[in-house]
Amino acid sequence: ARQLDWPDGTLAEVVGAEVEGHLSFASPGLETRRLKFRADRIDRVGENLVVIDYKTGKPAFPQKTPKGRHHAFLREVGQGRRLQAVAYVLASGRQRDEGRFEYLQPQFDGPPEARVASAHHDDTALHEAFRRSTASALTAWERGVFVPRLERPGRPHDPPRTCSWCTVAEACLRQDSGARRRLREGLAALEIDDSLDRGIADALLDQWWLPDPGKRPPTPAASEETE
């Protein structure tokens, strides 16, 4: 961390460490929600704040080019992961502040720049991806509907990453291929069944496709609008 943040030995002005904050915004149900977070450190650089979340593992975005790293970061945020840095900069609300991940695993052979992933106030693509993924989760929460994550959408033999550290995985229906098939068939029916409450159906489907929203087939209503 010292090599990454203060390579020439000059220390930034540290505003705080283990700082708690929150981001307030209107949920899809028009309720005011607060997304709480804790930042590992906040520095002041000139007139701007840099809000940092340390990660002890290898960089999550090891791509060689800035464009490739940004695309990977954007994809993760759109899938509901790596949200802290975007939440930091949105909560700040200041034009030039920065939210940042810093990856500190010493054994990394990729580009040194990949150790830092930043979110800025003017990165509208990141903000929109954050808005979509959090809206999906909040809609499911407010409507009380949560889809069982037995597999990844479109990948019946590919377990979700959370299965690798879930403490009750041995008791899960994930191991039952019939249960997974029935889940897929039921969700596929939701896509086309107009007799259902579309708000609830869409909340379930948004959650199901969140790991890979680009592969979600268009609903009949969406197809008609396109035509």
Rosetta blueprint (number, residue, H / E / L):
1 A L
2 R H
3 Q H
4 L H
5 D H
6 W L
7 P L
8 D L
9 G L
10 T L
11 L L
12 A L
13 E E
14 V E
15 V E
16 G E
17 A E
18 E E
19 V E
20 E E
21 G E
22 H E
23 L E
24 S E
25 F E
26 A E
27 S L
28 P L
29 G L
30 L L
31 E L
32 T E
33 R E
34 R E
35 L E
36 K E
37 F E
38 R E
39 A E
40 D E
41 R E
42 I E
43 D E
44 R E
45 V E
46 G L
47 E L
48 N E
49 L E
50 V E
51 V E
52 I E
53 D E
54 Y E
55 K E
56 T L
57 G L
58 K L
59 P L
60 A L
61 F L
62 P L
63 Q L
64 K L
65 T L
66 P H
67 K H
68 G H
69 R H
70 H H
71 H H
72 A H
73 F H
74 L H
75 R H
76 E H
77 V H
78 G H
79 Q L
80 G L
81 R L
82 R L
83 L L
84 Q H
85 A H
86 V H
87 A H
88 Y H
89 V H
90 L H
91 A H
92 S H
93 G L
94 R L
95 Q L
96 R L
97 D L
98 E E
99 G E
100 R E
101 F E
102 E E
103 Y E
104 L L
105 Q L
106 P L
107 Q L
108 F L
109 D L
110 G L
111 P L
112 P H
113 E H
114 A H
115 R H
116 V E
117 A E
118 S E
119 A E
120 H E
121 H L
122 D L
123 D L
124 T H
125 A H
126 L H
127 H H
128 E H
129 A H
130 F H
131 R H
132 R H
133 S H
134 T H
135 A H
136 S H
137 A H
138 L H
139 T H
140 A H
141 W H
142 E H
143 R H
144 G L
145 V L
146 F L
147 V L
148 P L
149 R L
150 L L
151 E L
152 R E
153 P L
154 G L
155 R E
156 P L
157 H L
158 D L
159 P L
160 P L
161 R H
162 T H
163 C H
164 S H
165 W L
166 C L
167 T L
168 V L
169 A H
170 E H
171 A H
172 C L
173 L H
174 R H
175 Q H
176 D L
177 S H
178 G H
179 A H
180 R H
181 R H
182 R H
183 L H
184 R H
185 E H
186 G H
187 L H
188 A H
189 A H
190 L H
191 E H
192 I H
193 D L
194 D L
195 S L
196 L L
197 D L
198 R H
199 G H
200 I H
201 A H
202 D H
203 A H
204 L H
205 L H
206 D H
207 Q H
208 W H
209 W H
210 L L
211 P L
212 D L
213 P H
214 G H
215 K H
216 R L
217 P L
218 P L
219 T L
220 P H
221 A H
222 A H
223 S H
224 E H
225 E H
226 T H
227 E L
